[in-house]
C-alpha cells in the first residue's frame, strides 16, 4: 500500500474554484491508477475522477464532467483535482485513492486499496 495525504479543501462560494492535491508516499507511485472520491453526509462514497499511471486516460463522473480535471505529476508523486464552477451539490469530504492493480482509470471503488484521510470541501450558495 501507499500513504496518501490530501490538501486544498476549504470554503468557496458557488461558481468558484478549488484545487485539491494528493501527496503519495510509500511504495512506488507507478503504475497505480489514482482516483478521487467524495462523500457527503448521509450518502455513499461516490466516484469523482480517475487517471491512469501515464496520465493518458481519465474517467469522470457525469456530474463533474466538464467542470473538474484530474491530473498527476509522477515526478512530484502528486495527483490533483481542479474543480471549477462549484455548486452546493459538490460539497463533501474528498478522498484520494490508489488502485495498484488497475491499468485503467477505473471508477470501481473496490479496486482502490489505499485511501487518504480526506479533505473537506464546502460550497456556499
Secondary structure as UniProt FT lines:
FT   STRAND          2..7
FT   STRAND          10..13
FT   TURN            14..15
FT   STRAND          18..26
FT   TURN            30..31
FT   STRAND          33..39
FT   TURN            41..42
FT   STRAND          46..51
FT   TURN            53..54
FT   STRAND          58..60
FT   TURN            62..67
FT   STRAND          68..73
FT   TURN            74..77
FT   STRAND          78..83
FT   HELIX           88..90
FT   STRAND          92..99
FT   TURN            100..101
FT   HELIX           109..111
FT   STRAND          114..115
FT   STRAND          119..124
//
